[in-house]
Amino acid sequence: MGALDALNEARNAAATKSVNTGAFRELPSYTQQTGRDVPTNISISNQSQSTPFGQAGSAPVAAGSEYAQQLADSKKEAQNLLKAAQKSKSKNKQDLIDQANMTLDNITQAENLIKLLEGSGGGVGGTGAFAGNRSDASYVAEGRSGTSNTGQKYVNGQLVSDADFNKFLYGDQKGGGATGTGTGTSTADADAREKRQSAFDLLKLQFDEYGLGALVEPLRGLIQEGISPSEFAVRLRQTDPYKKRFAANAARIASGLRALSEAEYINLEDGYQTIMRNYGLPATYYTKGELGRQEGFEKFIAGDVSPAELEDRIMTAQNRVINAAPEVMTALKQFYPDIKNGEILAYTLDPTKGLADIKKKVLAAEIGGAAIGAGLGAAATRAEELARYGVTAESARQGYDAIGSGLERGRQLSSIYQQPDYNQAVAEEEIFKLPGQTQAGEKRKKIIGLEKATFGGQTGVSSGALSQNRAGSY
């Protein structure tokens, strides 16, 4: 029995269940690999208790190295499958984990067998895998070819390097056979197919976690084709269902943005949905369709809107307009007719509308609403001007309360004493500290002084815009 055949028997005895990684496919014998009979001048010692594989250390040495690399590749694939299985949310998660662990256990057994074949467990001094072979002196004296009990390689009694010994055994194409066809080719084909199977399995496990395994299933047929394992993800992204599910990526690319990974895309969707639920938005804003697609979110993803920006937009609409004094909504619709009644939320959630511009309009509406609430006039241009000078919603409410309580009396006094009109614009200049504040203050003081002179130091103005103390506090 050849050493590789012994390895196969040991493997078959150890492996009680077939696995998908390809680590335990049938290992070809020397004749199957080379297309030739084992050379008659190679020493093959009889099976003994000191070496469990009979002919260990003969022809299969080079083959052991080859299969060790194949096992290493398969082991890496199996480890990746195990990681993916551990993260999986699939119903058969435990079966996947058990299968991956069984695969790794069997690969470890096979690696140990190959180490024995190559003598890594023993060596010089007649111990380990070469203990049953002839001595160096015997190979030299008898002109034999093979591996001695110290692990040295001989060809016709001459000590040679591992490379020359392998060339003696297999010719110029190690393990490929005399014609370069046959088992070597079929083994390579099997390797390639198994790598494609692993690539498909990993991709399927990943998308199963997102509940999107159905997107990957149509690619199963590619396992039989001669494509690179890395091409599975490329082919997936070329399918129409994938493009539909992650439609915003095309819009991002068209806008000069990078496409998001599936994980990034889905995390954004989850973030948007959580925020909308927290603020009590109708479910129609985040309804899921086929394959979990949320079309309402595609404009946010395409527009590179972060969850934080989305929350800011919702807060601006809800807290500062929808839930504010009704005069704010009145001013908003009066100032900006393109914002229809009841559409403020949709307007603020439109990513084509800049958030800064939305906040500018809302602040102008808050200032205008304060004026309307005080019974005064309001205009978009004046409200926007006041905003530029730092007037806030709160300072507008306080200021217009003061202006409203004294403006009418100021107008009357201006008329009585034939002074320049003390109107809302003049009062705003002093109250909100605009350019012209000094002149506005002088006008107020003059008409108050005239009234005091008329009534012996008394004035009918005790509060509001015409009150010195009240005006001076702003």
DRENFIDO-226128 format. One line per 4 residues: number of its first residue (from 1); their letters; for each residue x, y, z of C-alpha. Coordinates in steps of 0.25 Angstrom, whole numbers. Layout:
NUM = A = X/Y/Z; ...
This chain:
1 = MGAL = 0/0/0; 6/14/-4; 7/25/6; -3/34/-1
5 = DALN = -13/22/-1; -10/20/14; -13/35/16; -26/33/9
9 = EARN = -30/21/17; -27/29/30; -35/41/25; -47/32/21
13 = AAAT = -47/26/35; -46/39/42; -56/46/33; -70/41/37
17 = KSVN = -78/52/29; -75/59/16; -72/74/16; -72/85/6
21 = TGAF = -58/91/7; -51/81/-2; -40/78/8; -43/63/8
25 = RELP = -45/60/-7; -38/47/-11; -23/49/-11; -16/42/-24
29 = SYTQ = -6/32/-23; 8/33/-29; 4/26/-41; -9/35/-43
33 = QTGR = 0/47/-41; 11/44/-51; 5/34/-60; 16/25/-58
37 = DVPT = 19/13/-49; 27/14/-36; 42/13/-40; 47/-1/-37
41 = NISI = 60/4/-31; 53/12/-20; 54/6/-7; 41/3/0
45 = SNQS = 42/-3/13; 32/-13/19; 21/-8/28; 26/-8/43
49 = QSTP = 21/-4/56; 31/8/56; 24/14/45; 9/13/43
53 = FGQA = 9/16/29; 18/6/23; 25/13/12; 26/27/19
57 = GSAP = 37/35/14; 37/29/0; 31/35/-12; 20/43/-5
61 = VAAG = 29/54/1; 27/64/-9; 12/61/-11; 11/64/4
65 = SEYA = 16/78/3; 6/80/-9; -6/75/-1; -2/83/12
69 = QQLA = -3/96/4; -17/91/-2; -21/88/12; -16/102/17
73 = DSKK = -25/108/7; -37/100/10; -34/102/25; -35/117/23
77 = EAQN = -48/116/15; -54/107/26; -50/118/37; -57/129/28
81 = LLKA = -69/120/28; -69/118/43; -68/133/45; -79/136/36
85 = AQKS = -88/125/42; -85/130/56; -91/144/51; -102/138/44
89 = KSKN = -117/140/48; -121/128/40; -130/118/46; -120/107/43
93 = KQDL = -108/115/49; -104/104/59; -104/94/47; -95/103/40
97 = IDQA = -86/105/52; -85/90/54; -82/87/40; -71/97/39
101 = NMTL = -65/92/52; -65/78/47; -58/82/35; -47/89/43
105 = DNIT = -45/77/51; -44/68/39; -34/77/33; -25/77/45
109 = QAEN = -25/62/45; -21/62/31; -10/72/33; -4/63/44
113 = LIKL = -4/52/35; 4/60/25; 13/64/35; 16/49/38
117 = LEGS = 18/47/23; 28/58/22; 35/54/35; 33/66/43
121 = GGGV = 29/58/55; 43/51/55; 56/51/47; 71/49/50
125 = GGTG = 74/37/58; 64/27/53; 52/33/60; 39/38/55
129 = AFAG = 33/36/41; 46/31/35; 49/21/46; 46/9/37
133 = NRSD = 54/13/25; 69/8/21; 81/15/27; 89/25/19
137 = ASYV = 100/15/18; 91/5/11; 86/15/1; 101/18/-3
141 = AEGR = 106/4/-3; 95/-2/-11; 93/10/-20; 78/11/-16
145 = SGTS = 69/23/-18; 59/28/-7; 59/34/7; 68/29/18
149 = NTGQ = 64/27/32; 70/41/35; 62/48/24; 73/49/14
153 = KYVN = 69/48/-1; 77/39/-10; 77/36/-25; 85/23/-29
157 = GQLV = 93/24/-17; 96/39/-18; 92/49/-8; 83/60/-14
161 = SDAD = 75/72/-11; 60/72/-9; 58/79/-22; 66/69/-30
165 = FNKF = 59/57/-23; 45/63/-26; 50/64/-41; 55/50/-41
169 = LYGD = 41/45/-36; 32/54/-44; 40/60/-55; 40/75/-59
173 = QKGG = 25/76/-55; 24/72/-41; 12/63/-39; 6/66/-52
177 = GATG = 8/53/-59; 16/50/-72; 5/56/-81; 0/67/-72
181 = TGTG = -14/62/-72; -23/53/-64; -24/54/-49; -16/66/-47
185 = TSTA = -25/74/-56; -38/68/-50; -32/72/-36; -30/86/-40
189 = DADA = -44/87/-46; -49/81/-33; -41/92/-25; -47/103/-33
193 = REKR = -61/98/-32; -60/97/-17; -54/111/-16; -66/116/-24
197 = QSAF = -75/108/-14; -69/115/-2; -70/129/-9; -84/127/-11
201 = DLLK = -87/121/3; -80/133/9; -88/143/1; -101/136/4
205 = LQFD = -98/136/19; -95/151/19; -108/154/11; -116/145/20
209 = EYGL = -112/154/32; -119/165/25; -131/157/21; -127/158/6
213 = GALV = -122/144/3; -132/143/-8; -123/153/-16; -111/143/-15
217 = EPLR = -119/130/-19; -119/133/-34; -104/133/-34; -103/118/-30
221 = GLIQ = -102/114/-44; -89/121/-45; -82/111/-36; -82/102/-49
225 = EGIS = -76/113/-57; -61/116/-58; -62/130/-52; -53/135/-41
229 = PSEF = -58/134/-27; -56/149/-25; -66/151/-37; -78/146/-29
233 = AVRL = -80/160/-22; -78/167/-35; -88/158/-42; -98/161/-31
237 = RQTD = -97/176/-32; -100/175/-47; -114/168/-45; -127/176/-46
241 = PYKK = -132/172/-32; -119/177/-26; -120/190/-33; -134/192/-29
245 = RFAA = -132/189/-15; -120/198/-14; -125/208/-24; -120/221/-17
249 = NAAR = -105/216/-20; -107/219/-35; -112/233/-31; -100/235/-22
253 = IASG = -90/231/-33; -97/241/-42; -95/252/-32; -81/249/-30
257 = LRAL = -82/242/-17; -77/228/-15; -86/216/-14; -89/211/0
261 = SEAE = -87/196/4; -99/188/7; -96/189/22; -95/204/21
265 = YINL = -107/205/13; -116/197/22; -110/204/35; -115/217/29
269 = EDGY = -129/212/27; -130/207/41; -125/220/46; -135/228/38
273 = QTIM = -146/219/43; -143/220/57; -143/235/57; -156/236/50
277 = RNYG = -162/226/60; -157/234/71; -163/247/66; -176/240/63
281 = LPAT = -176/242/48; -187/234/41; -182/220/36; -184/223/22
285 = YYTK = -171/231/23; -163/218/25; -172/207/19; -164/195/14
289 = GELG = -167/188/1; -161/176/-6; -147/171/-1; -149/182/10
293 = RQEG = -147/193/1; -151/207/7; -153/216/-5; -156/228/4
297 = FEKF = -142/227/9; -135/227/-4; -135/242/-6; -128/243/7
301 = IAGD = -117/233/4; -116/239/-10; -114/253/-4; -104/248/6
305 = VSPA = -113/252/18; -108/247/31; -117/242/42; -113/254/50
309 = ELED = -117/264/39; -130/257/37; -133/258/52; -130/273/51
313 = RIMT = -139/275/40; -151/268/47; -148/276/60; -148/289/52
317 = AQNR = -162/286/46; -168/280/58; -163/288/69; -162/302/63
321 = VINA = -174/302/53; -184/291/55; -184/291/70; -181/306/71
325 = APEV = -191/318/72; -201/318/60; -195/332/56; -182/325/52
329 = MTAL = -189/316/42; -197/328/37; -184/336/35; -178/324/28
333 = KQFY = -189/323/18; -190/338/16; -175/340/14; -172/327/6
337 = PDIK = -185/323/-2; -178/311/-8; -179/304/5; -194/300/5
341 = NGEI = -203/298/17; -199/285/24; -187/282/15; -176/288/25
345 = LAYT = -171/274/29; -170/269/15; -163/282/11; -153/281/22
349 = LDPT = -150/267/19; -147/270/4; -132/268/3; -132/277/-9
353 = KGLA = -135/288/0; -123/292/8; -125/291/23; -118/305/25
357 = DIKK = -128/311/16; -140/304/23; -135/309/37; -134/323/31
361 = KVLA = -148/323/26; -153/317/39; -146/328/47; -152/339/39
365 = AEIG = -166/332/41; -163/332/56; -160/347/56; -171/350/47
369 = GAAI = -181/342/56; -176/350/68; -180/363/61; -193/357/57
373 = GAGL = -196/353/71; -194/367/76; -204/372/66; -193/378/57
377 = GAAA = -190/377/43; -180/366/37; -172/365/24; -162/354/20
381 = TRAE = -151/364/16; -152/372/29; -152/359/37; -140/353/29
385 = ELAR = -133/366/32; -135/365/47; -130/351/47; -117/356/40
389 = YGVT = -115/365/51; -117/354/62; -131/355/66; -136/342/71
393 = AESA = -150/336/73; -150/340/88; -144/354/86; -154/356/75
397 = RQGY = -166/353/84; -161/362/96; -157/373/86; -171/373/79
401 = DAIG = -178/372/92; -171/386/96; -173/392/82; -188/388/82
405 = SGLE = -191/394/95; -186/408/92; -186/410/77; -200/415/76
409 = RGRQ = -198/426/86; -185/430/79; -192/432/66; -202/440/73
413 = LSSI = -192/449/80; -184/451/67; -197/456/60; -201/465/72
417 = YQQP = -187/472/72; -185/471/57; -172/463/58; -167/452/49
421 = DYNQ = -176/440/49; -172/430/60; -175/417/54; -172/402/55
425 = AVAE = -160/403/47; -154/414/56; -158/406/68; -151/394/63
429 = EEIF = -138/401/60; -137/405/75; -142/393/81; -134/383/73
433 = KLPG = -122/392/72; -122/393/57; -114/404/49; -122/417/52
437 = QTQA = -124/413/67; -118/426/72; -127/435/63; -139/426/67
441 = GEKR = -136/428/81; -135/443/80; -149/443/73; -155/436/84
445 = KKII = -149/445/95; -153/458/87; -168/454/87; -168/450/101
449 = GLEK = -161/463/105; -172/471/98; -183/464/105; -176/466/118
453 = ATFG = -175/481/115; -189/482/112; -194/475/124; -185/481/134
457 = GQTG = -175/470/135; -185/459/133; -186/449/122; -197/439/118
461 = VSSG = -187/430/113; -183/420/124; -179/408/117; -176/401/104
465 = ALSQ = -167/406/93; -168/421/98; -164/417/112; -149/421/114
469 = NRAG = -146/410/123; -153/400/115; -147/404/102; -133/405/109
473 = SY = -134/390/113; -133/385/99
